[in-house]
Amino acid sequence: MSYFRALTVAVLFSLVTACVAPSEGRPVTANPRTEAPQTRYENPQSTQATSTPTRSQNRPDPVLEREIADLWRSFPGKTGIAIKSIDNGWSIGHREDQNFPQQSVSKLWVAMALLDKVDQGRISLSDSIRIGPDDLTLFYQPLAAEVKREGGVVKSVFTLLEKSLAFSDNTANDALLRHAGGPDAVNDFIRRSRLGKIKFGPGERLMQSQIAGLKWNQNLSEGRKFYTARANLPIERRRQALAAYLADPIDGASPGAIVNALDRLARGDLLSENSTRLLQSILKRTRSGPKRLKAGVPAGWEFLHKTGTGQVLGGVATGYNDVGIMTAPDGSRYAVAVMLGDTTASVPERMRMMQSVTRAVARYHQR
């Protein structure tokens, strides 16, 4: 299938297919008897402890800087925020150089590594990939129902890109990861592209089981076996495993590195023109996290993004993220990343904070 024919099919598909976005509360919380990890972070409450915003070229509106700083200081937990004007070059951020768990935000780098090989002629969008029961992962994976019903499916790279990014299907992403050459190939793309403080982990199955304190076996992909096995672990083992992950995320990335990567993607500096258009067109159709950053973007603006959602232990949620590119009606673009390493805030509170960030950027632009 030619690139332009594939892109046409994707656009038609998105217009005629009605799918429900994954729930904001997708990760299943731990048993109420469990406790939160001991490692906790709080954002500084005094202006003296606030990290200094980084800026270059034109300066952002001081009102925007103060508003973002207030949002960051007042939100509970370890929070990272980075905003960059793609067209004017200025940037602001808080904890923008620290590593945060990416979770499904890392699907971006799998897609880029794979499309880089498409650009090199080593992979085709029409390549067929077979997915069987032994390829299933865990958490959100709509493909699993189809695999179980038919005993296995064959999907094109193009179709799996749509499912992995727009629908955040973990099994689709792991299939693309294998086709791209595995975690080493993705990390090699990150290094060659000089993306900075961004790491890719070992894939969903190994990473999520390690975070939970489990050793992966394929039986855990069946039904709710993973949840049952996790709930049966001693609480101290779970607490230690999660604390170790938060202290040094195996899939860690800094908000600043992510907005710089989005900046380069928007300017066509990472992939070919065709692959850049394809990736951006899929990210515009993202169904996950409709009430995160996207809900604060005004009508008439364009927004493409990728979310991430980590595991929950007790009252602490981890790896709750959204990153994307806002485009104003006049074409001005802003890269935005909000990453919650861990937080005790409720889901509505997390979503409201993210919405406040994109609303502040839009107000700045309108001024």
matplotlib code that plots the C-alpha trace (Angstrom):
import matplotlib.pyplot as plt

x = [0.0, 1.5, 2.0, -0.7, -3.2, -2.5, -2.9, -6.3, -7.5, -6.5, -8.5, -11.6, -11.3, -11.2, -14.3, -16.5, -15.3, -16.8, -14.7, -14.8, -11.6, -9.9, -11.2, -9.2, -9.3, -7.9, -5.2, -6.9, -6.1, -4.6, -6.6, -7.7, -5.6, -2.4, -0.3, 1.4, 5.1, 7.4, 9.2, 7.3, 7.9, 6.3, 6.7, 8.4, 5.9, 8.2, 9.2, 12.8, 12.7, 11.1, 13.3, 14.3, 12.4, 14.7, 14.2, 15.8, 15.2, 11.9, 10.7, 7.3, 4.8, 5.7, 2.0, 2.2, 5.4, 3.7, 0.6, 2.5, 4.7, 1.6, 0.0, 3.2, 3.8, 0.2, -0.2, 0.6, 3.3, 6.3, 5.3, 7.1, 6.0, 7.7, 6.3, 8.2, 7.2, 8.1, 8.2, 9.7, 12.1, 11.4, 10.7, 9.7, 9.6, 9.6, 11.6, 12.0, 15.4, 14.4, 13.4, 9.8, 8.1, 6.8, 4.5, 2.6, 4.2, 7.1, 5.0, 6.1, 9.7, 8.7, 6.7, 9.5, 12.2, 9.9, 9.1, 12.8, 13.4, 10.5, 12.3, 15.4, 13.5, 14.1, 10.4, 7.2, 3.9, 2.2, 4.4, 2.2, 2.7, 1.1, -0.1, -1.0, -1.9, 1.8, 2.1, -0.6, 0.5, -1.6, -3.7, -5.2, -5.1, -8.3, -6.5, -6.6, -10.3, -9.8, -6.8, -8.7, -11.7, -9.8, -6.8, -4.5, -4.6, -2.5, -2.2, -0.2, 2.4, 0.1, -2.9, -0.8, 0.5, -3.0, -3.9, -0.8, -0.8, -4.4, -5.9, -2.8, -3.1, -0.2, -0.2, -0.1, 2.8, 4.8, 4.2, 5.7, 8.5, 9.5, 9.2, 11.4, 14.2, 13.3, 14.3, 17.9, 16.8, 14.5, 17.2, 19.6, 17.2, 17.0, 20.8, 21.3, 18.6, 20.2, 16.9, 18.6, 17.2, 14.8, 15.0, 12.9, 12.3, 12.1, 8.5, 5.1, 5.2, 8.6, 8.3, 4.9, 5.6, 8.8, 7.0, 4.5, 7.2, 6.3, 8.3, 6.5, 5.1, 2.7, -0.1, -0.4, -1.8, -5.0, -8.0, -7.3, -4.5, -2.0, -4.2, -4.8, -1.1, -0.2, -2.8, -1.5, 2.0, 3.2, 2.6, 6.2, 7.4, 5.0, 6.0, 9.7, 9.3, 7.3, 9.6, 12.6, 10.9, 10.0, 13.5, 15.0, 12.4, 13.5, 11.4, 12.4, 12.4, 12.5, 9.7, 12.2, 13.7, 10.1, 9.1, 12.4, 11.6, 8.1, 9.6, 11.8, 9.0, 6.8, 9.7, 10.3, 13.8, 13.4, 11.7, 11.0, 8.2, 5.9, 6.5, 6.2, 2.8, 1.7, 2.7, 1.1, -2.1, -2.4, -1.6, -4.4, -6.8, -5.7, -8.7, -7.0, -7.0, -9.7, -10.0, -6.3, -4.4, -6.8, -9.8, -8.0, -7.2, -9.7, -12.0, -10.4, -7.0, -5.4, -4.0, -2.0, -0.9, 0.1, -0.9, 0.6, -0.9, 1.0, 0.1, -1.6, -0.7, -3.0, -3.8, -0.8, -1.0, 2.2, 3.2, 0.1, 1.2, 0.1, 2.4, 1.5, 1.6, -0.9, -1.4, -3.3, -5.6, -2.8, -0.4, 1.7, 2.8, 3.6, 5.0, 3.6, 4.5, 2.9, 4.2, 3.1, 5.7, 3.5, 0.5, -2.2, -4.6, -7.8, -8.3, -10.5, -7.9, -5.1, -7.2, -8.1, -4.5, -3.5, -6.3, -5.2, -1.8, -3.1, -5.6, -2.8, -0.8, -3.8, -4.4, -0.8, -1.0, -4.2, -2.6]
y = [0.0, 3.4, 6.0, 8.4, 5.6, 4.4, 8.0, 8.3, 5.0, 6.3, 9.5, 7.6, 5.1, 7.8, 9.4, 6.3, 4.4, 5.2, 4.0, 4.8, 6.2, 4.2, 5.2, 7.7, 5.3, 2.4, 1.1, -1.0, 0.3, -1.8, -3.5, -0.8, -2.5, -1.7, 1.3, 4.0, 3.8, 5.3, 7.5, 10.7, 14.1, 17.4, 20.5, 23.4, 25.7, 28.8, 30.8, 30.5, 26.7, 27.0, 25.9, 28.7, 28.7, 28.4, 30.8, 31.5, 34.1, 35.9, 35.9, 34.5, 36.7, 36.9, 36.4, 33.0, 32.1, 33.0, 31.1, 27.9, 28.3, 28.6, 25.5, 23.5, 24.6, 23.9, 20.5, 17.5, 15.0, 15.1, 17.2, 18.1, 20.8, 22.0, 24.4, 25.5, 28.0, 26.1, 29.2, 31.8, 29.5, 30.4, 27.7, 27.5, 24.6, 23.2, 20.0, 20.0, 18.3, 15.5, 12.0, 11.0, 7.7, 7.9, 4.9, 5.0, 8.3, 6.0, 4.7, 7.8, 6.6, 3.2, 4.8, 7.1, 4.4, 2.3, 5.2, 6.0, 2.5, 3.1, 6.2, 4.0, 1.5, -1.3, -1.5, -0.9, 0.4, -2.5, -5.2, -7.8, -8.8, -11.8, -11.5, -14.7, -15.5, -15.6, -12.0, -10.5, -8.1, -6.6, -3.6, -1.8, -4.0, -4.1, -6.4, -9.2, -9.8, -10.2, -12.5, -14.7, -14.9, -15.8, -17.6, -15.0, -12.0, -10.4, -6.7, -4.2, -1.9, 1.0, -0.4, -1.2, 2.4, 3.6, 1.2, 1.8, 5.6, 6.7, 4.0, 3.2, -0.5, -2.2, -5.4, -3.3, -1.3, -4.4, -5.9, -2.7, -2.8, -6.3, -5.3, -2.3, -4.4, -4.3, -1.9, -1.6, -0.3, 2.2, 3.4, 3.6, 5.9, 8.1, 8.3, 8.9, 11.6, 13.3, 13.4, 13.9, 12.6, 10.0, 6.2, 3.3, 0.4, -3.4, -3.4, -3.6, -7.1, -7.0, -3.4, -3.6, -6.9, -5.4, -2.3, -4.6, -6.8, -9.8, -12.0, -12.1, -15.3, -15.4, -16.7, -13.3, -11.9, -14.0, -12.3, -10.8, -13.1, -10.2, -8.3, -11.3, -12.2, -8.6, -8.3, -11.5, -10.2, -9.0, -5.3, -4.5, -6.2, -4.1, -0.9, -1.5, -2.4, 0.7, 3.0, 1.6, 2.4, 5.9, 6.6, 5.6, 4.9, 2.4, 4.3, 7.7, 10.9, 14.6, 17.0, 19.3, 16.6, 15.6, 19.1, 19.5, 16.3, 17.4, 20.7, 18.9, 16.6, 19.6, 21.2, 18.0, 17.5, 13.8, 12.0, 12.4, 14.7, 11.8, 10.0, 13.3, 13.9, 10.4, 10.5, 13.8, 12.8, 9.8, 11.8, 14.2, 11.3, 10.2, 8.9, 8.4, 11.3, 13.5, 15.4, 15.9, 18.6, 18.4, 19.6, 22.9, 23.6, 26.2, 25.6, 26.4, 25.2, 21.9, 19.5, 16.3, 14.3, 11.1, 10.1, 7.8, 6.1, 4.1, 1.8, 2.7, 1.6, 2.6, 6.3, 7.1, 7.2, 7.1, 8.0, 10.1, 12.1, 14.0, 15.5, 17.2, 20.1, 22.9, 24.9, 28.2, 29.3, 31.6, 28.6, 29.3, 26.1, 25.2, 21.9, 21.0, 18.2, 17.6, 14.6, 13.4, 11.1, 10.3, 12.1, 11.6, 13.9, 12.5, 11.8, 14.9, 17.1, 15.8, 16.5, 20.0, 20.8, 19.7, 21.6, 24.7, 24.5, 24.4, 27.2, 29.3, 28.8, 29.8, 32.9, 33.9, 33.5, 35.5, 38.4]
z = [0.0, -0.9, 1.8, 0.4, 0.0, 3.6, 4.9, 3.0, 4.5, 8.0, 7.6, 6.3, 9.1, 11.8, 10.4, 10.2, 13.3, 16.7, 19.6, 23.2, 24.7, 27.5, 30.9, 32.9, 35.7, 33.7, 36.1, 38.8, 42.2, 44.9, 47.6, 50.1, 52.8, 50.8, 51.7, 49.6, 48.7, 51.3, 48.8, 48.5, 46.9, 47.4, 45.2, 47.1, 48.7, 48.8, 45.7, 46.9, 46.3, 42.9, 40.0, 37.7, 34.4, 31.4, 28.5, 25.2, 22.5, 23.1, 26.7, 27.7, 29.4, 33.1, 33.9, 32.2, 34.1, 37.5, 36.6, 35.7, 38.8, 41.0, 39.5, 39.9, 43.6, 44.7, 43.2, 45.5, 44.6, 42.3, 39.3, 36.1, 33.7, 30.5, 27.8, 24.7, 22.0, 18.8, 16.7, 19.1, 21.0, 24.6, 27.2, 30.8, 33.2, 36.7, 37.4, 33.6, 33.8, 36.2, 35.1, 35.3, 34.5, 31.0, 30.8, 27.5, 26.5, 25.5, 22.6, 20.8, 20.6, 19.4, 16.6, 15.7, 15.7, 13.4, 11.0, 10.9, 9.4, 7.0, 5.9, 5.4, 3.3, 5.9, 6.9, 5.1, 6.4, 4.6, 6.4, 8.0, 11.6, 13.2, 16.8, 18.7, 22.3, 23.3, 22.2, 24.5, 27.2, 30.0, 31.0, 28.1, 25.0, 22.8, 20.4, 23.0, 22.5, 18.7, 19.2, 21.7, 19.4, 16.3, 17.8, 16.2, 13.9, 11.2, 11.1, 9.0, 10.5, 9.6, 11.4, 14.5, 14.6, 14.7, 17.5, 19.5, 19.4, 18.9, 21.2, 23.3, 22.8, 24.7, 22.6, 19.3, 20.7, 21.7, 18.2, 16.7, 19.1, 18.0, 14.3, 14.9, 16.5, 20.2, 23.0, 21.9, 18.5, 20.1, 22.5, 19.5, 17.7, 20.8, 21.0, 17.3, 17.3, 20.3, 22.2, 25.5, 28.8, 27.4, 28.0, 26.7, 28.9, 28.2, 26.9, 28.7, 30.1, 31.7, 32.9, 34.4, 36.2, 37.6, 38.8, 40.6, 42.2, 40.0, 37.6, 34.3, 32.8, 29.9, 31.9, 33.5, 30.2, 30.6, 32.1, 35.5, 36.5, 36.6, 39.0, 41.2, 41.4, 42.2, 44.9, 46.5, 46.9, 50.4, 50.6, 51.5, 48.3, 46.3, 48.1, 47.6, 43.9, 43.2, 45.2, 43.3, 40.0, 41.0, 42.2, 38.9, 36.2, 33.7, 31.1, 32.6, 30.6, 31.5, 30.5, 29.0, 26.7, 25.7, 24.6, 22.7, 20.9, 20.1, 18.9, 16.5, 15.4, 14.6, 12.6, 10.6, 12.1, 13.2, 10.4, 6.7, 5.6, 4.9, 8.2, 10.1, 8.5, 9.2, 12.9, 13.5, 11.8, 14.1, 17.2, 16.4, 16.7, 20.1, 22.1, 25.5, 28.0, 26.5, 29.8, 30.4, 28.4, 25.5, 27.5, 28.2, 24.5, 23.1, 20.2, 16.9, 18.1, 16.9, 19.4, 19.0, 22.1, 23.8, 27.3, 29.9, 33.0, 35.5, 38.3, 41.6, 45.1, 47.9, 47.5, 45.3, 41.5, 39.4, 35.9, 35.1, 32.0, 28.9, 26.3, 23.0, 20.6, 20.6, 17.3, 17.4, 14.6, 13.3, 13.1, 16.3, 18.0, 21.6, 22.9, 26.4, 28.8, 32.2, 34.1, 37.5, 38.9, 41.9, 43.4, 45.9, 44.0, 42.7, 38.9, 38.5, 40.3, 38.0, 34.9, 36.1, 36.7, 33.2, 31.7, 33.6, 31.9, 28.3, 29.1, 30.5, 27.3, 25.1, 27.2, 26.9, 23.1, 22.8, 24.8]

ax = plt.figure().add_subplot(projection="3d")
ax.plot(x, y, z, "-o")
ax.set_aspect("equal")
plt.show()
